[in-house]
Amino acid sequence: MEKKQKCEHCEKDAIGFQSFGCCCAYVCEDHADSLLLALRPGEQQVSGECFVERYPTDS
């Protein structure tokens, strides 16, 4: 089983990964950008140098 990522700001469980050019981080819901929060679990979005991925929720 893959290890769950932790938020790089507060160590809560990460809901996803966000990358904006040179800045990237695993983030929890409290520290996620609005682009990441707008995605449904399991979705990802790429636009230019920006990449956001929301992790699927556990059943």
N, CA, C and O of each residue as an XYZ file, in Angstrom:
236
protein
N       0.839     -1.182      0.000
C       0.000      0.000      0.000
C       0.884      1.246      0.000
O       1.888      1.313      0.710
N       0.492      2.226     -0.807
C       1.261      3.451     -0.918
C       1.066      4.327      0.312
O      -0.046      4.452      0.825
N       2.158      4.933      0.781
C       2.118      5.809      1.951
C       1.365      7.095      1.611
O       1.581      7.682      0.550
N       0.477      7.534      2.519
C      -0.258      8.778      2.314
C       0.696      9.954      2.496
O       1.521      9.975      3.410
N       0.561     10.929      1.604
C       1.361     12.141      1.699
C       0.795     13.044      2.790
O      -0.400     13.010      3.083
N       1.657     13.838      3.377
C       1.268     14.812      4.397
C       1.433     16.216      3.831
O       2.282     16.452      2.972
N       0.622     17.140      4.314
C       0.718     18.542      3.919
C       2.100     19.065      4.315
O       2.574     18.827      5.425
N       2.719     19.764      3.406
C       4.054     20.301      3.674
C       4.026     21.525      4.574
O       5.078     22.011      4.991
N       2.828     22.032      4.879
C       2.709     23.210      5.741
C       2.345     22.858      7.179
O       2.778     23.525      8.119
N       1.530     21.781      7.348
C       1.036     21.507      8.700
C       1.022     20.019      9.086
O       0.668     19.684     10.216
N       1.397     19.134      8.170
C       1.466     17.684      8.433
C       0.119     16.964      8.517
O       0.080     15.795      8.900
N      -1.003     17.644      8.162
C      -2.281     16.931      8.029
C      -2.198     16.064      6.777
O      -1.291     16.241      5.964
N      -3.139     15.121      6.609
C      -3.179     14.318      5.397
C      -3.412     15.224      4.193
O      -4.298     16.078      4.216
N      -2.618     15.040      3.144
C      -2.746     15.846      1.931
C      -3.951     15.382      1.116
O      -4.220     14.186      1.014
N      -4.673     16.344      0.537
C      -5.779     16.012     -0.361
C      -5.325     16.045     -1.816
O      -6.054     15.617     -2.710
N      -4.111     16.557     -2.047
C      -3.632     16.641     -3.416
C      -2.259     17.260     -3.519
O      -1.584     17.539     -2.528
N      -1.872     17.466     -4.787
C      -0.566     18.024     -5.124
C      -0.806     19.217     -6.026
O      -1.643     19.157     -6.926
N      -0.078     20.303     -5.794
C      -0.194     21.472     -6.653
C       1.193     21.984     -7.026
O       2.104     22.034     -6.200
N       1.322     22.361     -8.294
C       2.584     22.860     -8.815
C       2.305     24.071     -9.687
O       1.533     23.996    -10.643
N       2.934     25.180     -9.351
C       2.784     26.420    -10.100
C       4.166     26.874    -10.559
O       4.768     27.760     -9.955
N       4.660     26.262    -11.627
C       5.997     26.564    -12.113
C       7.042     25.997    -11.179
O       7.213     24.780    -11.099
N       7.746     26.868    -10.469
C       8.829     26.413     -9.589
C       8.357     26.094     -8.169
O       9.138     25.567     -7.377
N       7.117     26.396     -7.830
C       6.585     26.132     -6.494
C       5.643     24.941     -6.533
O       4.644     24.953     -7.252
N       5.963     23.916     -5.760
C       5.082     22.750     -5.728
C       5.016     22.220     -4.305
O       5.961     22.361     -3.528
N       3.865     21.597     -3.971
C       3.680     21.108     -2.606
C       2.524     20.120     -2.547
O       1.580     20.191     -3.334
N       2.619     19.194     -1.591
C       1.494     18.369     -1.188
C       0.747     19.206     -0.160
O       1.366     19.761      0.747
N      -0.584     19.306     -0.288
C      -1.335     20.203      0.581
C      -2.606     19.553      1.124
O      -3.195     18.675      0.493
N      -3.008     20.002      2.303
C      -4.280     19.591      2.902
C      -5.356     20.560      2.404
O      -5.063     21.489      1.651
N      -6.590     20.339      2.827
C      -7.690     21.200      2.400
C      -7.493     22.645      2.866
O      -7.890     23.580      2.171
N      -6.886     22.827      4.034
C      -6.669     24.179      4.562
C      -5.656     24.978      3.748
O      -5.761     26.202      3.671
N      -4.686     24.314      3.146
C      -3.614     25.002      2.430
C      -3.702     24.866      0.912
O      -2.824     25.354      0.201
N      -4.740     24.217      0.410
C      -4.904     24.015     -1.028
C      -5.360     25.294     -1.724
O      -6.137     26.075     -1.174
N      -4.865     25.490     -2.933
C      -5.291     26.598     -3.770
C      -6.730     26.346     -4.242
O      -7.182     25.201     -4.269
N      -7.437     27.395     -4.606
C      -8.825     27.254     -5.051
C      -8.941     26.383     -6.302
O      -9.968     25.733     -6.499
N      -7.917     26.356     -7.145
C      -7.933     25.484     -8.325
C      -7.997     24.015     -7.916
O      -8.718     23.228     -8.528
N      -7.257     23.654     -6.902
C      -7.263     22.278     -6.412
C      -8.587     21.960     -5.720
O      -9.137     20.875     -5.910
N      -9.096     22.874     -4.934
C     -10.354     22.650     -4.226
C     -11.538     22.508     -5.188
O     -12.530     21.859     -4.855
N     -11.441     23.104     -6.370
C     -12.523     23.030     -7.349
C     -12.592     21.665     -8.044
O     -13.610     21.335     -8.652
N     -11.519     20.873     -7.960
C     -11.515     19.559     -8.587
C     -12.252     18.534     -7.739
O     -12.283     18.633     -6.512
N     -12.845     17.549     -8.408
C     -13.445     16.423     -7.697
C     -12.342     15.419     -7.383
O     -11.327     15.393     -8.080
N     -12.510     14.603     -6.364
C     -11.501     13.589     -6.046
C     -11.172     12.726     -7.270
O     -12.066     12.228     -7.955
N      -9.882     12.563     -7.525
C      -9.409     11.775     -8.659
C      -9.130     12.596     -9.913
O      -8.558     12.072    -10.868
N      -9.519     13.870     -9.934
C      -9.303     14.712    -11.111
C      -7.952     15.415    -11.038
O      -7.370     15.599     -9.968
N      -7.481     15.798    -12.215
C      -6.275     16.620    -12.294
C      -6.464     17.633    -13.411
O      -7.281     17.438    -14.310
N      -5.697     18.719    -13.344
C      -5.789     19.771    -14.348
C      -4.387     20.276    -14.654
O      -3.577     20.490    -13.751
N      -4.112     20.463    -15.948
C      -2.832     20.990    -16.397
C      -3.107     22.210    -17.251
O      -3.954     22.168    -18.143
N      -2.401     23.294    -16.987
C      -2.528     24.509    -17.773
C      -1.176     25.216    -17.779
O      -0.771     25.798    -16.773
N      -0.489     25.165    -18.903
C       0.844     25.759    -18.983
C       1.782     25.098    -17.995
O       1.969     23.882    -18.034
N       2.372     25.885    -17.111
C       3.281     25.357    -16.090
C       2.557     24.916    -14.821
O       3.191     24.419    -13.890
N       1.251     25.090    -14.776
C       0.478     24.748    -13.581
C      -0.079     23.333    -13.669
O      -0.580     22.913    -14.712
N       0.014     22.609    -12.569
C      -0.519     21.255    -12.478
C      -1.126     21.096    -11.103
O      -0.467     21.354    -10.096
N      -2.382     20.672    -11.051
C      -3.025     20.359     -9.781
C      -3.684     18.999     -9.895
O      -4.284     18.667    -10.917
N      -3.567     18.217     -8.835
C      -4.152     16.875     -8.805
C      -4.785     16.656     -7.446
O      -4.138     16.799     -6.409
N      -6.055     16.309     -7.469
C      -6.755     15.980     -6.227
C      -6.782     14.469     -6.109
O      -7.188     13.771     -7.038
N      -6.351     13.973     -4.973
C      -6.283     12.528     -4.775
C      -7.670     11.917     -4.647
O      -8.584     12.552     -4.122
N      -7.831     10.684     -5.127
C      -9.110     10.007     -4.935
C      -9.363      9.791     -3.443
O      -8.423      9.621     -2.666
N     -10.618      9.797     -3.056
C     -10.938      9.530     -1.653
C     -10.967      8.030     -1.435
O     -11.272      7.266     -2.351
N     -10.650      7.612     -0.220
C     -10.707      6.202      0.122
C     -12.155      5.802      0.341
O     -12.934      6.544      0.940
N     -12.502      4.637     -0.146
C     -13.878      4.147      0.027
C     -14.067      3.555      1.398
O     -15.160      3.092      1.726
